């Protein structure tokens, strides 16, 4: 493995060993997709009380990322 690939592997390993950072990255990706749905006027669904519930675009909440 060359130095460039090793450096990339080391950075990825460092991130993966930080649960807070992993959570931030995942939440950021979720927020991007929620915003896309909201802006495009598409509903989303969630699982609530053992059933699928549809959320209209105007009620989609996007979480703040630290």
N, C-alpha and C positions, 0 to 999 in steps of 0.2 A: 504494500500500500504506500502511495506516495505521501509526501508531507501535507499537501493540500487536502487530500481525502482524510488523512488522520486528524488534521485540525478541525475539519467539518464534523467528523465523528465525535471528537472531544467536546465540541460546542453542543451538539445534539445530546450527548450523554449528560452534560451539565444541566441542560434544560429539563431533561426527563427525570433527573433526580431532585427537581424542585417542584413539589406538588402545587404550590401557589402559582408558579409560572405556567405550568401545564394548564391549570384551571383558567388562567387569564387568556391563554391562547385559544382554548376551546370556546370560552365565552365570547371572545372577539369574533370568532367564526360564526357562531350562532347569531350574534347581533347583526353581522353583515347580511346574513340570509333573511332575518326578520325584517330588516329595513327594506330589502329588495321586495319582499312580499307586500309590505305596507305601501311602498311607493308605487308598485304596479297594481294596487287594488285587489290583491289576492288574499283570500282568507287562509288561515292556518288552522290546524287542529291540535288538540291536546287530549290526553287521557285524564279524566276527572270522574271520580265516583263510579269507577268501573264502566265507563262508557266514553265514547269519542264525542268531544264537544268542539264545534266549529267556532272560531273567533273571527269576526269580520275585521277587515284591514284597519278600520278606524279605532278598533279597540286593542290592537297589537301593542304590547308594552315592550320597549327595548331597554334592557338593563344597562346601567352605567358600568364601564370597565375601569378598574382602578388604574 
